Amino acid sequence: MSNDRSIERARELLKIQAHAIEAASKKLGASFPASLACIRKAVASGNKLVLMGVGKSHYVAHKLAASFMSTGVTAIFVHPSEALHGDLGSIRPGDIAILFSKSGSTPEVLGLLPFLKGRNPVIAITGGLESPLARQCDFLLDASVEKEACPINMLPTASTTVALALGDALMASLAEEQGFSKQVFAGYHPGGSIGKRLNFQVKSVLNLRDACAHGPASLSLREVAQKMSDKPLGAFCALSKEGRFEGLITEGDLRRAVARGEDMNSAASKIFNAKPITLQLDMLIDDAIASMEQQGRRINCAPVVTESGEFLGLVHIHDLI
């Protein structure tokens, strides 16, 4: 398959998945708010969610259990086969069982129903709308698809995408109702790049003033280029005698000046940006990234200044992510 054909085929398959999710959104009905209300009531009563599935549905259920946990909702994954061999002990009366099955006829899943019915509310996310699971569950979410996004229309692709999206819709809707916020998420996710964005402030990644290229706005562009070479953080900050920030010249600004034939003896003030995006020391890293990506463009570095305009240093986008 040529490169062009592989890209064309990938686009076709992605469109199938996108169409499947759009179709699922149009099929949402009363069962969705009813399922959400059931989950809300269970969580308020201290019960947990138990997500189960076999095969590819296993991975969908496992991911969603982790997503619910990230919002503060107690959720676990239990494999149906293990549940039938002792792990039903982890499911308490009042816990909600969310069962995933493409066909709605998975033997291991159906084998659980006699032990759950009347004891645990059952939410089924399945494409088998006339299946035994659909007939016996308490709440049914339609995960049927017109076709799978695979060459033989059999490998679970669009169907697992829709099941995952429906589960995410339950999770996100509940999170919104419960006032889920970045501050709450920070407490549940202290590690990794997400934890860094939500728990640390700009001051933790600041390149201090002496590590940055800076000087008076009267410096020539040639002198600016030399300072930026000596301290390669991607920008030069023009400062007043009192150390207040006056303007920013980025590497891109300097390249464009050279390209249009600007005299390198010209003063920095001729090309600097007097009103660039600036950051504050106590900003969360997540807010700093949002500021640097505003207006649909990403800037590589931003000066950090006080309310009075004192220049403290620079932050590079690579320090933030």
C-alpha positions in Angstrom: 0.0 0.0 0.0 1.4 3.4 -1.0 1.8 6.2 1.5 -1.0 8.2 -0.1 -3.3 5.1 -0.1 -2.5 4.3 3.5 -3.4 7.9 4.6 -6.6 7.8 2.5 -7.6 4.4 4.1 -6.8 5.6 7.6 -9.0 8.7 7.0 -11.9 6.4 5.8 -11.6 4.3 9.0 -11.5 7.3 11.3 -14.6 8.7 9.6 -16.4 5.4 10.3 -15.5 5.7 14.0 -16.5 9.4 14.1 -19.8 8.6 12.4 -20.5 5.8 14.9 -20.1 8.2 17.8 -22.3 10.8 16.2 -25.0 8.2 15.5 -24.7 7.1 19.2 -25.2 10.6 20.4 -28.5 10.9 18.4 -29.7 7.6 19.9 -29.4 8.8 23.5 -32.7 8.6 25.3 -34.3 8.4 28.7 -32.0 5.5 29.7 -29.0 7.9 29.9 -30.3 10.3 32.5 -31.9 7.3 34.4 -28.5 5.6 34.4 -26.8 8.7 35.6 -29.4 9.2 38.4 -28.8 5.6 39.5 -25.1 6.1 39.6 -25.5 9.5 41.4 -27.6 7.9 44.1 -25.3 4.9 44.6 -22.2 7.2 44.9 -24.0 9.4 47.4 -24.8 6.3 49.5 -21.2 5.2 49.5 -21.5 2.5 47.0 -19.0 1.8 44.2 -19.2 1.1 40.5 -18.1 -2.3 39.2 -17.3 -2.3 35.5 -17.0 -5.7 33.7 -16.4 -7.0 30.2 -14.7 -9.8 28.3 -12.3 -9.5 25.4 -11.9 -6.1 23.9 -14.8 -4.9 26.3 -12.5 -5.9 29.2 -10.1 -3.0 28.2 -12.9 -0.5 27.8 -14.3 -1.4 31.2 -10.8 -1.2 32.8 -10.1 2.2 31.3 -13.4 3.6 32.5 -13.0 2.3 36.0 -9.7 4.3 36.1 -11.4 7.4 34.7 -14.1 7.3 37.3 -11.5 6.9 40.0 -9.7 10.0 38.7 -12.8 12.1 39.4 -13.1 10.7 43.0 -15.8 8.1 42.3 -14.8 4.7 43.7 -14.9 2.2 40.8 -13.2 -1.1 40.1 -12.8 -3.5 37.3 -13.8 -7.1 37.9 -13.3 -9.7 35.1 -16.6 -11.7 34.7 -14.7 -15.0 34.7 -13.0 -14.2 38.0 -16.3 -12.9 39.4 -17.8 -16.4 38.7 -14.9 -18.0 40.5 -14.9 -16.0 43.8 -14.5 -12.3 43.0 -18.2 -11.7 43.4 -17.2 -11.1 47.0 -15.9 -7.7 45.9 -19.4 -6.6 44.8 -21.5 -5.4 47.7 -25.3 -4.9 47.7 -26.1 -1.5 46.2 -22.9 -1.4 44.1 -23.7 -0.7 40.5 -22.7 -3.2 37.8 -21.8 -1.6 34.4 -21.6 -4.5 31.9 -20.0 -4.2 28.5 -20.7 -6.6 25.7 -20.8 -6.0 21.9 -23.3 -8.8 21.3 -25.1 -8.8 24.6 -24.7 -12.6 24.6 -21.3 -13.1 26.2 -21.6 -16.2 28.3 -19.4 -15.0 31.2 -21.4 -11.7 31.4 -24.8 -13.5 31.2 -23.7 -15.9 33.9 -23.4 -13.0 36.4 -26.9 -11.7 36.0 -28.7 -14.2 38.3 -26.3 -13.1 41.1 -26.7 -9.4 40.4 -30.4 -9.0 39.7 -32.3 -7.6 42.7 -29.1 -7.0 44.5 -27.2 -4.6 42.2 -28.5 -2.2 39.6 -27.3 -3.3 36.2 -26.4 -0.9 33.4 -25.7 -2.6 30.1 -23.7 -0.9 27.3 -24.2 -3.2 24.3 -24.9 -3.3 20.6 -27.2 -6.3 21.0 -30.5 -4.5 21.6 -32.5 -7.7 21.5 -30.0 -9.7 23.4 -30.4 -11.5 26.7 -28.3 -8.8 28.4 -30.5 -6.0 27.0 -33.6 -7.8 28.1 -32.4 -8.4 31.7 -30.6 -5.2 32.5 -32.1 -2.3 34.5 -30.7 0.4 32.1 -29.7 -0.1 28.5 -27.3 2.2 26.6 -27.3 1.6 22.8 -23.8 1.0 21.6 -24.8 -0.5 18.3 -22.9 0.5 15.2 -23.6 0.3 11.4 -20.2 -1.2 10.7 -16.8 -1.7 12.2 -13.7 0.2 11.2 -11.8 -2.8 10.0 -11.3 -4.4 6.6 -13.6 -7.4 7.4 -16.2 -5.6 9.5 -15.7 -7.9 12.4 -12.9 -6.7 14.6 -14.3 -4.5 17.5 -13.2 -1.0 16.5 -16.1 1.4 16.1 -18.2 -0.6 18.6 -15.5 -0.4 21.3 -15.0 3.3 20.5 -18.8 3.9 21.0 -18.9 1.9 24.2 -15.9 3.8 25.6 -17.5 7.1 24.5 -20.8 6.3 26.3 -18.9 5.4 29.4 -17.0 8.6 29.2 -20.2 10.5 28.8 -21.5 9.0 32.1 -18.3 9.7 33.8 -17.9 13.3 32.6 -21.6 14.1 33.2 -21.4 12.9 36.8 -18.1 14.8 37.3 -19.7 18.0 36.1 -22.7 17.5 38.4 -20.3 17.0 41.4 -18.4 20.2 40.7 -15.2 18.4 39.5 -12.4 21.0 39.1 -8.7 21.2 38.3 -8.1 21.6 42.1 -9.9 18.4 42.8 -8.2 16.5 40.0 -4.8 17.8 41.3 -5.4 15.9 44.5 -6.2 12.6 42.7 -3.4 13.0 40.1 -0.2 14.3 41.6 2.2 12.5 39.3 3.3 12.8 35.7 2.9 15.8 33.4 -0.7 16.3 34.5 0.3 16.4 38.1 3.0 18.9 37.3 0.5 21.2 35.4 -2.0 21.1 38.2 0.2 21.2 41.4 3.2 23.3 40.5 3.5 27.1 39.9 5.6 29.0 37.4 8.2 29.8 40.1 9.2 26.1 40.2 10.4 26.2 36.5 11.5 29.9 36.3 14.8 30.7 34.6 16.0 33.5 36.8 17.0 36.9 35.4 20.7 36.3 35.4 20.2 33.2 33.2 18.3 35.2 30.6 19.5 37.4 27.8 18.5 40.9 28.8 19.7 44.5 28.6 18.6 48.1 27.7 16.4 48.7 24.7 19.2 50.8 23.2 21.4 47.7 22.4 21.8 47.0 18.7 20.3 44.0 17.2 23.8 42.6 16.7 24.4 42.9 20.4 21.0 41.3 21.1 21.9 38.3 18.9 25.2 37.9 20.8 23.4 37.9 24.1 20.8 35.4 22.9 23.7 33.2 21.8 25.4 33.4 25.1 22.1 32.6 27.0 20.1 30.5 24.6 16.6 30.5 26.1 15.0 31.8 22.9 14.4 35.4 23.8 15.9 38.8 24.8 14.2 41.0 27.3 14.6 44.7 27.1 14.7 46.3 30.6 14.7 49.8 32.0 17.5 51.1 34.3 15.3 50.1 37.2 14.9 46.5 36.0 11.4 46.9 34.7 10.3 44.9 31.6 10.0 47.0 28.5 9.8 44.6 25.5 10.6 41.1 24.2 12.5 39.9 21.1 12.2 36.3 20.3 14.5 34.2 18.0 11.7 34.4 15.4 11.5 38.2 15.7 15.3 38.4 15.0 15.1 36.0 12.0 12.3 38.0 10.5 14.2 41.2 10.9 17.3 39.7 9.2 15.1 38.3 6.4 13.6 41.7 5.6 17.0 43.4 5.6 16.8 45.2 8.9 20.1 47.1 9.8 21.7 45.0 12.5 22.9 48.3 14.1 19.3 49.3 14.7 18.2 49.5 18.3 16.4 46.6 20.0 13.4 48.9 20.6 12.8 49.1 16.8 11.6 45.5 16.7 10.7 44.4 20.2 7.2 43.5 21.3 6.2 45.9 24.1 3.1 43.9 25.0 3.9 40.2 24.9 2.1 37.6 26.9 3.6 37.7 30.5 3.3 35.3 33.4 3.3 35.7 37.1 5.2 33.7 39.7 2.2 32.1 41.4 0.4 31.0 38.3 -0.3 27.3 38.0 1.7 25.7 35.2 -1.5 24.7 33.6 -2.7 28.3 33.5 0.7 29.4 32.2 0.4 26.9 29.3 -3.1 28.2 28.5 -1.8 31.7 28.4 1.0 30.8 26.1 -1.4 29.0 23.7 -4.1 31.6 23.6 -5.4 33.0 20.3 -4.7 29.7 18.6 -0.9 30.1 18.6 1.9 28.8 20.8 4.7 31.0 21.9 7.9 29.4 23.0 8.8 31.6 25.9 7.3 34.3 28.1 8.7 36.8 30.6 7.7 36.6 34.2 7.0 40.0 35.8 5.6 41.4 39.0 2.5 43.6 39.2 4.8 46.6 39.2 6.5 45.4 36.0 9.8 44.1 37.6 11.4 41.5 35.4 12.1 38.2 37.2 13.0 35.8 34.5 11.8 33.7 31.6 9.9 30.5 31.2 10.3 28.4 28.1 7.4 26.2 26.9 9.7 23.1 27.3 10.0 23.9 31.1 6.2 23.7 31.4 5.4 20.5 29.6 
